[in-house]
Amino acid sequence: MAFARSDLADLAAFAAIARHRNFRQAGVELGVSASALSHALKGLEERLGVKLLNRTNRSVTLTAAGEDLLRTLGDPLAAVLAAEDVLNRHRDSPRGRVRVNVPDMVAEHLLAPVLPEFQRRWPEIELDIYVDNRLLDVFDEGFDAGVRFGGTVPDDMIAQRLSAEVGWTIAGSPAYLAQHGVPFHPHDLAGHRCLQVRLGDDRTYRWEFEREAESLALAVPGTITHNNSAFATAMALRGAGLVYLPTASVAPHLASGALQAVLSDWVSPGPALHIYYPGRRNLPLGLRLLIDLIREMRPLGF
């Protein structure tokens, strides 16, 4: 049986389901509901007369026919789906939808200053910004790209730098420091309450220090663990303890005196922020425009 032109959308739906092995995640990538995908797949299977997927409440697996179809579609389907970007070059106002996964600090300090201008220049491009500090596989989760610190970008991804090296600050409220004292050496933190940082891979961050030839990574004491810079800042402002955060997250409070930096001569800048995406996927025009605008406006330097 030959494919009809109307089968293209259903083939794209099948390919997304096959990549994710999950209807919900495939629906997020395509911007449709899981039930709509299920209906589309059922119709495709009926028209082709072949079962493509085995579905249970817990799993989605490909049949032998499904495996063959996915392998055959491959690059040709990607090229067809990229046709919109080709047409976008001839439009006065490009269209499309871009999904980007970022940690909270990036959303607040790298994207928020840029997106109003992006919206003004390209009002028909939809941006879906998913804020999550966990380290996700952007391809498997249906994102076009992710933004992370340089040292955490997966090796199999293409990465482009978006910022200068990121400055970091340890800070506490004046009331907290008056009660617990000001630390002058990292080992002084043994007598302090430190707000622990949960990393994207679920490890607890060991606070890093460097001065001249001395380098330390300490498991600091503290009974509260967080993975959100705004939450940690709010706690520090109320005297809960010392925070270790990107300087951009606490800069207004340092300027106002609501927070006071400590151990400044021990905390060095860290890796720059990078946007990353799978090399095997065509880069959407909207994503290229976003990268160019961030580099033009440089909200965190470059």
C-alpha positions, 0 to 999 in steps of 0.5 A: 500500500502506498502512503497518502499525502495525508499520512505525513502528520501521522508518520511524524506522530509515529516517529515521535512516539517511537523515539520516546516510547511514551505517548505523553512525552511525544505529545509534549514534543508535537504540541498535541494531546496523548489521546490525539496521538493514540487516535492518529496512530490507530488510524495509520495502523488501520490504513497500512494494515500493519501493527506498528506498536505494542501498548500496555499501561506500562510500556510502549514497544515497537513491533518488527514492522514498527522497527523497520518503518522507523529505520526507513523514515529516518532522515527523509522524514526529518528533511520533510519536517524541516521544510518549514524552516526553509519557507521561513527564510522567505517570510517577513515573520518566521513561524514555528515552535521551539522548546528549550529546557533550562535551570531556574538561574538561566530562565531568570538571568539569561532568558528573561532579559532577552525574550521580550525583544525576541517576542517583539521581533518575531511575534509568530514564533512560539517559545516553550521554556521548561524550567527544571534544574534536573539534567534531562536528555533533551532529545528523549524528552522532546526538547529542541535544546537545553542550557547548562553550565559548560561542564555539564553538557553531554559529550554527544551534543553540539554546544554553543557558548551563551555567556561569560564565565559565571561568577559565584558568591557566598552570602548571608544576611547581616543578622545571620553573620552578627549571630554566627560570625564571618568566616574568613577561611572555608574551614570556618564553615564547619561552625555555620549553617549552609544551605545545601545545593541539590545538583541536577543529577541528584548529588549534593554539591560540594562547595568549591574554593580556590585561592592561589595554589590552594583548592578545596571542595567541601561537604559543608554542614547544613540541614536544609537542601534546595535546588532553586536559587530564588528559594535559597535567596529568600531563605538567606534573606531571612537568616536561614544560613549561607548560600552559594549561588550565581552572583546574578541571583543575589546581586540586587541584595548585595547592592542593597545590603540585605545580603553580605558576601563572604569568602569572596577571595576564595570563590572563582568564576565557574564555566560559562553557560552553553546551549546544547542540542542533538547534532542529528536534528536540524536546528529550527530557525527559531532556535537559531534566532534565539541564540543570535539574540542572546549573543547580541544582547549579552545579558550575562556577558560573553 
